[in-house]
Amino acid sequence: MRAYANARRAVLVVISLTFWAALSLAPLELAQVDEKHVLGQVSSYGFLDIGRNVMRDSHPPLYYWLAKAWWHIGHFDRPWAYRVLSVFIGLLALPFAFRVGLELTGARGGLFLLALLALNPFYIFQLVLIRMYSVVIAGGAMLTWIWLRLLRRPSQRQWLVWGVGHGLLAFAHYYSVLFTAGQGLIIVLRRPRGWRIGIAILFIFLVAFAAWFAMAVQAGSVDFTSRNLAAIPVRPLPGEVIFHFWANALVGPLADGRFAQAVGLAVGLMLGVLWLRTPRVALLPAWKDLGIATGLAFLGGVLLVLRWPFFGARYFAALLVPFMAWVLMGVLSRPYWPILLCLGLIGLAQMPLLVGRPDAGDTKEIRWISMARSSDPVLIQAWWHMLWPEYPNVRAYSWSDPKQRQAVVSGAPSFWFIGVSMYRGNWEGWLQQLRSTHLVDFHMEIDHPIRERQASVFHLVRRAQPVIWEDVDARWENGIQLKRIGWVRQEAEPGASFQVALQFTAWRPIDRRWTLFMHLVDGRGQLWANWDGEPNWPTDQWAPGQEIPLGWSVLVPLNVPAGSYRVQIGWYETGTPGFPRVPLEGAPGVDSLPLGVITVRPQELPSRIGTVREGPVELIPPVLRMIEGPQGWRLEVRTQWRSLEGASTAGWRVYLKAQGAVIELQRAIPIPEAWVQGPGWLSELWISPPLSGGRPALGWVEIAYNDRLVSRRPVWIFPNDVRWHYGWLFFNRYDR
C-alpha cells in the first residue's frame, strides 16, 4: 500500500513537471498552419457554423467545439490560451497511462510507462498543438485502461464509459474509428460479462457518426483532403507508414529525418535480435490482446495509403499509449529497456524548433500587419492567409463561400479581402463590381517564395453619404477644379478609415492621366498616412464642365498618435513616383490643398498580463516571430506602448543579441519623431535584416527607451539555411 501511495505521488509530480515543460516548449504567441484554421473557426463562428464548416474540410467537430466553449469561458484572444487547453486535456493521458501499466504489470510497469510517455517527444509535440491530438491521445489512454479492466473485471458503469468514450472519440479524429474497431473485435471474441451492453451503447454513437461522415463525404470532405495531400510529393507504402510512426514515437517529428529513420531501424533490429536471444518470459494474455487490437488498428490505417494519401504519423495518436504499453510489456523484464527513455531525450532536444520558428505559410507583409484592424472582418480566399496570430480578435470568413462573402459585404461597414495572387482571375471581376458601392483605401501585393502564398490585400470601405458639404473653388494647373467637399466624419480611430466626398470638374481639356493623393499631416507638416490612386474614371476622359463625383478613403495606421491632423490633397502624373506635383492655379510652389482637420482618437486598450512600466513609458508584452521572405528569414517584433507623462517616438530602440552580435531592428513603417502623451496605445512593428548562416541559436530581444531596458525576451533564431518540414514526411528535416 505504501509503494502504491508513493507511486501516486510520483504521478502527480510527473504531471506537474510535464505541464511546465510543455508550456516552456510551446510557441505561446504563434500558430502553425492548421492551428490557424482552428483559431479562425473559434473566433469567427458559432457552434453550428463551426460544425458545417469543418464538415467540408475533413475535420470532426469535437475539438473545435471544446475550443469554442473555452473561448466562451474566458474570451481568450491569444494562441497561448488555446495551447493551455490542449495541454490540460492531454495531461490526462499521464495518469491513465500509469493505470494501463498498473493493470498490465503492476506499479513498476505503471511508473515506467508514465516516464516513457512524459519523456516522449511525439507526445509532448502533440500536447502543445492547438489541434485535436491531445484529446485523442488522452482518450486512447483512458479507453485502453477501461478496456483492459473490462476484459478482466467488467461492470455496467465501465461498459457505459467505454461505449460513450469511443463514440465521442470518433468525433475528435476519424482514425479513432480504427482504434475502436480493434478493441471492439477483441471484446466480441472474448465476450466478457455484459459485453452486449457496451457494444449496444457504442453502436448508438457509431450510427450518429456514420450519419455525420456520410454528410461530410457528400460535402466533399474526402475529395478536399485527397486533393490537398496529393500535392505532397510522397506516397509511402504501408510498411513505410508503420516504420514512420515507429521513428516518430522514438525521437519525435522534429528530429533530423535521416537520423530518425536510422535510429528507428537500429532500435527495431536490436529489439528483434535481443527478443529472439533472450529466454522467454511468461506474458499475460492481455499483452496478446493489446497487440492484436493495436496491430489491427495500424493495419487498417496503413492500408488506406493504397487508395488515399492519408499517412501522417499523427493520425495514429489514439494508438500511442496502447502501442507504448505493448512494447514496454515485451521489454520490461529485459535489461535494455532504458534505451527507449534515452531516445526520447534526444527527440526532446529538438523541441525549440517548434518554439522559435513558424512555418513558411505564416508570413505576412509587414506593412499590412501594421495597418490591420482587428475589428474589421476579413474575407480570405485561402485559409493559409489567416492572420489570427497577429491580430487575435479578427473575424475571418471564407471568400469562396457565397453566403459568408455576402454576409461580410452587406453587414460590415469596412472589411479586408485577401486573395491569392495567382488566382486573381477568380476575384478581380468581383472586386471591380464592388467598387460601385465600396472604396478601396489600401492595396498591397505580398511576395513569397511559394507562389500559392503570394497574396493581394485590399481594405474596402462602404461608401457613405456626407453629413457636411462645403463649397470651394480650387484649381490646379493641369485643368482640374475642386468645387465641393463632403465630410462623412471628421474623426477616426487608429486602424480605422475616414471618408471624404469630392466634387471635381475640368475647367479646361485634360490631355493625360493624373493620380490623386490624400495626405494626413500633423501641425509640423509631417506625413502620417496617405492613399494615392487614380479616379475610377481616368482624368484624360473628363470633359470640360462635366461634374465628376469622387469618394476617397484613407486608412489611419495603428501607429498614429491621438491628436488633430490636417487633410490635404494634390495631383501628380500617373506612372511617376509621385513627383513633380501639380501646382495650384495662381499659387506657384503650392502643390497641395488643405481640405480640413481630422481628429484621431486615442486607441484605448486594456493592459495585458505582463505589461511593464519603466520611467515614462508602458509596454505591453511584445510579440516575437520569425517571418520568411524572398531574402530569407527575419525577426519581427510587434510592440504596443503608451505614455501618460509624455514620451518621444525617437526614444525607442529594439535590438537582437544572438551569437555574439548585436543586430538593430528598424521600424517596418518609419514614423516621424513625435511627442506622445495620453491613454492611447501605439502599435508598431520592428523588423531585423535577413538572418543567415550558422545553426539555430538562442537569442535575446531587448527593448529600451532612452537607453533604459524595458523588456527582455528570449527567442530562437533560425537562419534561412535551416528549414523544418511541417508534414511529418520521409524527408531529412533539415533541408540544405
Disulfide bonds with the S-S distance in Angstrom:
none
